[in-house]
Amino acid sequence: MSDRAVQDALIRALADAPFRGSPAWRTRELANQERLERFARFLARHYYYERLAHFFKYSRALARVTGRPPEAVLTSPAFDALLPTLVLGSRASAVAVAGLAQEHVRGGATAAVPYLEDLLAYEHGMMVVESGARLWRDGSPDPADQQRSKPVRVEGTMLLDLQVDLPLVLPLLLRPWTEVPQAPRRPTRLLIARSRRGRVSVARTSSAIATLLELADGRKTMDDLAREAGLRPAELEATLDELVEIGAVRFSTGS
Amino acid sequence: MGDLKVGAFYNPHLGEALAGASGIDHLAMADPPRGDDPWWPKIRERYTLLLHDYLGQLSEPLDEHAIQRARSLAELYKSPWVAEHFQCLHTENGTYNLNYVFPPLYTEEFLDRFAANASALQARLDQPLVMENIPGFFDVAASRLPEPVWLRRFFDRTNLGFLLDLPHIWLEAHYKGADPKVFLGEFPLERVVELHVAGVSEDRDLQGPWIAPTAPSDEMLDLMVHAVARCPNAKAVTFDAFSPTLSADVLFASVARIRKALRN
């Protein structure tokens, strides 16, 4: 085994609590298990602090009204209870930690924030979509991206239906305010996607795009999609280019 | 010591205070400036800026995207040198990522990897590359060389500069039960271009001290003075704190204490 492979095992042990507790890891005796466990817990708290600080920043801005800064969950018994199950970067762990933050904020003084549920769904969605393995270096082009034949919705891409026009109020929450900024009540659908390099994008979504994403299963051809989504070929091409750019869609070889 | 520049990290939430501050020679940039940062134009105009972003882990070659990003940030900041870390924090296939600095195994294989990849990055940069030491919290059985020996061989092979992070040295000495000044003496101090100084505080998970956005202790400042006297090529000392919880008072008081300790 190369030293690089040993380093990978070490990184996995620090990131993946179930692996860290497994005989497969323990029998290797690469490091003092007790000290490794302490460092892994430190890393987990740091990892999710960074994510809550970033993705739940609007709830953070509202904490002087709600009394519930989202990152406070990281020192709670509930988070400690999650530690033996966490795999840094995994979707399941992102769902669990974001869920704790949601519950924590919900328990505060929320009357002045009638759109709180929409906000929490948005923040939760952003954090979950960001999770998952990412591309750190350019490699050989993915053959699936080279052959533009059958579009497929990328796993994890999220469509979020909201009761209010949340994008209008988000920037206001981060500026100085005395009364809680309010969001216009208007059904709003957002698309949240992540590029292969891990960049999370949010876009307002038309019903045509939503339909396109629902149809893009890797089996339908471009002609099928254009017909079923009611888009002209040029519109379809342009829309797909944008969706590929933000990581919502890739092209399958169809094999 | 009077020629040393003394600075801090740019913390965007302290942008207004930093834009109007005196007594700070330079700011290290850990993140690119945000598009909506109103203080960035003044900061850029006023300060010498040091590129200290995450460029990539040099256990693997940086790809063209990462190299172009490093080049454009160095140009944007007019950075006199570019910093990266001796770190290997994500698996080669990208599945696992610690999102925190973590050292490589100190082995011949990693020495070859870091020397080759750092030299390749240096060849693509217009500024000198300096490399920062990273602390280990526990020993790894597969590490074959002492860290100072590994670093010395790296710098001898590449001729790059050393960004000496003193709290990292202090922490390693603490957890080894060693005297920090004695441990420091094992490192290739003649290669040092910049020093980092910071505070430490007790961490509940580690059950001991770790780096924190707090002021450096008297002991840390004493270690800094000891180190600077042994780093003949050092050009700058930077208060290494970058956190939304860092207050302006702590930042300015820390820089002032560093200056006073250096009689700068």
Interface residues (C-beta under 8 A of the other chain):
Chain A: S2 D3 R4 V6 Q7 D8 L10 I11 R12 L14 A15 D16 E29 L30 A31 N32 R35 L36 R38 F39 R41 F42 L43 R45 H46 Y47 E50 A53 L88 G89 A133 R134 L135 W136 R137 D138
Chain B: G56 Q57 S59 E60 P61 L62 D63 E64 H65 A66 C88 L89 H90 T91 E92 N93 G94 T95 Y96 N97 L98 N99 Y100 F102 P104 L105 T107 E109 F110 R113 F137 F138 D139 V140 A141 A142 D203 D205 L206 Q207 W210 P244
